[in-house]
Amino acid sequence: MLRSRSVAVITVAVGALLGALGVSSATAAPPVGTDASEVTHWNQVAATTLGAVPGPNGGAPPAFSINMGMVQGAVYDAVNAIGPKEHRPYLLDTRTGARASIDAAVATAAYDVLAGLVTTAPERAPFPGRAGLLSALATAYAASLDAIDDSSFRRQGITVGHAAARAMLEAREGDGRFGPSAWVSDPAPGHWQPLAPGGVPALDPTPWAGNVRPFLIQSSSQFRSAPPPALDSAQWAAEFNEVKALGRATGSTRTEEQTYRAKWWQSAPVHSWNEVARQLIARTGLDAADSARLLALQSLSGADAAINCWNDKYHFDFWRPWNAIPRALADDNPDTEPDGDWTALITAPYPEWTSGHNCLDAAHITVLRMFFGDDPVGGPFEVTSTFANPGGPAVRTFDTFSQPLSELIEARIWAGLHYRSGDVAGQLLGRNVANYGAANYFQPVGT
């Protein structure tokens, strides 16, 4: 388990011991700035900045996850390089003194990677906000440095932050981002076809995501999902009929509450689960090192879950409910009936198998459970939906991480987006990625 240290208790105990010995705590020469405030601040800056990039330019969910992983991986390396080596680095082997400013290192690593990503994002869609994002980043970075005393320790932190960002940016050159689309149209039954409102096909803005070189896992298909159910099977008929009844835009059998929850979960997992991480970091008093490690494992697991999931999507090329239900006669299953007027409550511009949302949610939540347990200390946590109008409150409260995971499987069916086994397979993929990352990266030195 990757349980956090009880930082507040340790700090008090060490302070009392030093006082009893008549030794000033200043002589212990702790790292400059060991609380997590700058780590969480730049995590929020990163999520806000990367979420504002247009979808085709890197802001769509899988690319957003990949970019967030780059930022948090660099921040981890910058923090981990300061003082005694306690955990294995991700990329950066450089080390610096224990008094180097952690805050300066965090701000510099995050700023450099974010500025690099925003600057180099290809303009596949209009990007009028690029200059504004870069200006806001520069202002935030200047404010972070201005809050730190100008000293050799600040300069050391800046230097190691630059080194961590450079290592990440160089490592990701030629990694497959913004490569060609993996999709080849196949009109046969069982294969996905995009919706074409107004005659224009709605295509995935980042279809290259499944061919990106992963961060933690060994290949983009390492955790290949089991295939979808055979079209002539009883399982296919059951799942087809479930989403047909529950997922249609109008006239469905779902309740108003289920409609609200289906829309509510049409939210960006990167935003939702990084926000939860920041809440729990503040609540439990995680220090900068543990917080950087948590956010790196969480974000890099999310990135690799997106990569493996998108690889699955284009490998299986499985049809969505809105493809299958009007064409049910083509599946040769006597227990499915076509409905040419069927439309989904919510649509998505890429193949079905597996559920991308569930892949990402499960990867993030698996890491959060490693640090905080399924039932976090201090009681319930809040999750905020980024969906514009879910039809109810944007903020909801959960007692355990099991609750959103269970609800997400149902919500994607209520939305008309997925079949049940596609949701289940997505969560399994996300868990597998996160567990593999935790077993092979960010381990204590000597293990």
N, C-alpha and C positions, 0 to 999 in steps of 0.2 A: 504493500500500500504506500501511496505517496502522501501520507498525512503531513500536514504542515507542522512546523514547530510552534509551540505555545509561546509566541514572541513576547507578549506582554508580561507573562509570568516570569520568563527567563530574565527579561530586562530588570524587573523589580528585584529578583533574587540576587542578580549580580551586583546591582547598585547597593543593596543592603550589605552584602558581603564586603565590598570594597570600603563602604563607610565604616564598618566595624573594624576593619584593619587600619583605618586612618589613611587610606589611599584615595586620592582623587580619581574619579572615574575617567577624567580626561587623560590620565597617564596610560590608560589601556589602549589608546589610539584606535578607536573604532573607525570603520569606514565612514566617510563623510556622507551623510544622508542615507540611512539604512531603512527608513520607512518607505512604504510602497506608493506614496502619493504621486510621485512623478511617473512611476510605472503605469498606474491606472489612468493618470491624466493623458499620457501619450497613447495609451490604448484607445481611449475615447476619441482623441484627435484622429487617430488612424481610421477607426470605424467611420467617423463622420466624413473624413476626406475621401476614403476609397468608395464609400457608398454613394458619393456625389459624382463619380465618374460615369459617363453614359455607358449603358449595357454593352454595346459592341466594342467599346474601347477598353473594357476590362472591369466594368461595374456590375455585370450580370452575376448571379449567385455563385457559380463555380469559380469564375475568375476573381471575384471579390474574396472568396476564401483563400485562393492561391496568393493573392497580394497581401492579405492579412497575415498569412503564414510567414511571408518574407519579412515583414516588419517585426513581428514578435520573435522570430528566430534571431534576428540581429540584436534586438534588445536583450534577449537572454544572453547571448554571447558577450555583449558589452558588460553586463552586470557580473556575469560569471568570471570574467577576466580580472576582476578587482580583488586583491587580497589572496588569502590562502585558497588553493584549488579544492573545492568541496564536491563539485559535480563535473562530469565530463562536458567539455564544450560541444556545441553543435558543429561549427565550422572553424572558429577562431582559437588558435593555440596561444596567441599572445597573452602575456600577463602583465599587470601593472601593480603598483603599490597599494596597500590596504587603505591608505588615506585618500586615494583618488576619489573624486566626486562621482558617486553613483548617479545622482540627478543629472549631471552634465553628460555622463556616458549614455544614459537612457534617452535624453532629449536629442543628442547628436545622432545616435544610431537610428532612432525612429525618424527624425527629420530627413536624414540623408536618403533612407530607403523610400520614404513617402515622396520626397521631391523627385527622386529618380523615376519612380513609377508614374507620377503625374506628368512629368516632363516627356517621357518616352512613350506614353500611351499613344498608339496609332489612332488617327482621327478617322475611324471607319464610320462614325456618326458625328454630326456637328458637336463641338466641344467648346461652346462660348465661355464656360466657367473655368477653363483651365488656368488662365492668368489669375483669377480671383482665388482659386484654391492654392496656388503657389504663393500668392501674397499672404494669405491667411496662415499658411504653414510658416513662412518666414517670420511673421509677427509672433506666432506662438513660440517659435524657437528662440527668438530674441528675448521674449519675456521669461522663458525658462532659464536662460543663461544669466539674465539680469538679476534673478533672484538668488544667485549663487555668488559668494564672495570671489572676487577676481584673485586667484592664487594659483600656485603651482598645482594644487590638488584639482582645481577646476580644469586646468589645462591638461592634466593627465586623463581626466574623465573624457574630455573632448577628443583627445587623441585616440583613446581606446574605442570610443563610440564611432569615430570615423573608420577605424580598422574593422570593426564588426560589420558595419554597413557595406564597406567595400568588399569584404569577404562574401557577403550574401549576394550582392549585385553581380559580382564576377562569377559566382557559382551558378547563377541562374541564366547566364548568357547562353543562348542556343538551346533552351530547355523545352522548346515546343510551343511556348505561348504564341498565340496569334498565327498558328500554322493553318494548314488547309482543313476544310471540313471533312469529317469522317463519314458523312452520310451519303449513301447511294440509294436513290429512290427505287422501291420495289413495290409494285402494285398488288402483289399476291396477298391472299388472306393472311392475317396475323402480323402484317408489317405496318409500320407507322406511316401516315401521310399527314403533312401539315394542313391545318385549317387555312382557308384562303378567303378571308373577308374582302369583298370588293375585287376578287380575282387575284389578289396578291398573297402568295404563300407566307404564312407567319413562321419564319425560320429562326432557329436557335442563334442568338447573337454571339455566342462563344462556343461553337461546335468543336473547337480544337481542344477543349479542356481535358478530354479523356486521353489525349496523346501527349500530355505534358509529363516531363520527367518528375517522378514523385520526390518528396522530401525525406520520408521515413521508411516507407515500404520499398520493396525491391523492384517492383514493376507496377505499371499502371493497371494491370489485371491480376495482381497477386491474390486478391480476395474475390475472384470471379464468383458471382452469384449462381445458384442453381437456376436452370432455365425456367421460363414461364410454364404454366400447366398446358398440356396438350389440348388443342382445340376440340378434340372429340371426347374429352374426359368429363367426368362428373364434377371435378373440382372447378374446371373452367366454367361450366354451366352455372354452378353455385355462385362463383365470384362475379360473373357477368350479370346475373340477375340481381345480385345485391347492389351493385353500383348503378344498374339500370333503374332500380326503384328509389334509391336514396340520393343519387348524385345529379339528377336532372335539374335544369335551371328552374323550371316551373312545374307544378303538379307532382312534386316528389312526395315521398312518405316521411321525409325528415321533419323534425320539429323546428320551430323558430329558433330555439336555443342551439340546435345542431347547425342551423344555417349560420348563425352568428359565429360559432366556434370554427366552422369551416373557413369562413372569411378571415377570422382573427388569426389563424395559423398561416395565412398567405402573407407571411412576414419574412424578413431576412434573418436566417439563423445566425449569421455573424453578428448582427446587431443584438439580437435577443440574448444570446448566451454569453457574449462578452460583457453585456450589461449585468447579467447575473453574476458573472465572475467578479466584476468590480464591487458589487454589493457584498459578496461574501468575503472578499479580501478585506474590505473595510470592517466588516462585522467581526472577523476573527483575528484581526491584527497581523495578518501575514506581513513579513518584511519584504524588502525589495527583491531579494534573491529568490525566495519561495514564490513570490507573485510573478516574477519574470519567467520562472520555470513553469508554473501553472499555465500562464498565457501562451507560452511557446508551445508546450505540448498540446494544449487545446487547439490553438490555431493551426499548427502544422498537421495535427490529426484531421482537423476539418478540411484542410487543403487536400490531403491525400484521400480522404473519403470522397471529396468532390471529384478528384481525378479518376479514382477507381470506379465510382458510380457512373460518371459520364462515359467511361470506357465501356461499362456494361450496357448503357443505354444504346450506344451505336453498334455494339456487338450483337445484341439481341434484336434491336430495331422493332420492338414489340408495339402493337397498335394500342392506342389510347381507347377509352370507352367510346368517344365520339367517332372513332373509326370503326369499332367493332359492332356497336349496337345497330346502326343503320344497315350494316352488311352481314347480319347474323346468318342469313341463308348460306353464306359462303363458308361458314366454319364447319358445316356438315355435322352439327350437333343437334339432335332432335329436341333438346331441352332449352334451346335459345331461340328467341323470336325477334325479328327485326322491328325497329321503330324508326322510320325515316325522319320523324320530326324531333328526335331526341337531341338535346343540346346539354352540355355540362354547365354546372353553376360557375366553375372556374376552368380556364384552359391554360395550357403551357406549350411552348413551341419546340418541343423535343420529344423523343420517344419515351415510352412508359417505363420500361424495366431497367433499373429499379427506381424506387421513389427517391429523388434527389433530396427532398426536404428531410425525409427520415434518415438518409445516410448522414447528412450534416448534423441534424439534431442529436442522433445517437453518438456520433463521434465526440461532440462537445460535452454532452451530458456524461458520457463514460469517464472523461477526464475530470469533470467537476466532482463526480462521485468518488474518484480516487483521493481527492484532496479533502472533501467535506462530508463524505458519506451520502447515503440516499436521503437521509433526514437531517439536513444541515443544522448545526448548533445555532441556537438563537431563534428558532422558529421558522415561519414561512418566508418565502422569497417572492419577489415580484418579477413578472415578465411583461414586457411592453411590446405590443404588436406595432409594426411599422405599416400595416395595411391602412390605406387612407380612410376607409369608412367601413369598419367591420359590422356596424349595426348595433353596437353596444360599447361598453368601456374598453379603452385601449389597454389598460393595465389590469392584469389578473394576478391572483395570488395562488401559489401552490405550496403544499406542505412537504412534498417529497418530489424527487426527480422521476420516480415511477409514474406519477400522475400525468405529466405532459407526454411522456413516451407512450403511455397507453392511449391517451386521447388523440395523439397524432395519427395513429393507425386508422382510427375511425374518421378523423377530420378529413383526410385526403380522399376517403370514400364518399363522405357527405359532399365534398366539393366536386365529385364526378371526375376526379383526376386519375385515380389509381384503383387497381384491384387489391384486395386484402393481402394476398401473398406478395405483391410488389412492395407494399409498405413494410411487411415483416422482413423481407429480404433486405430492404434498405437499412433497417435498424441493425440487422446482423452484420452487414458490411461495415457500418460505422463503428460498431463495437470492436470488430476484428482489427480494424485499422488502428484505433486508439490503443487497444491492448498491445498490439505489436510495437507501436511507438514507445509506449511506456516500458516495455520489456527490453528495448534495445537502445534507447536514447535517454539523455538527461539523468543517467544513473550516478549515484555517489561514486567518487573516486575509489578504486580498489575493489569494486564489485563487478 
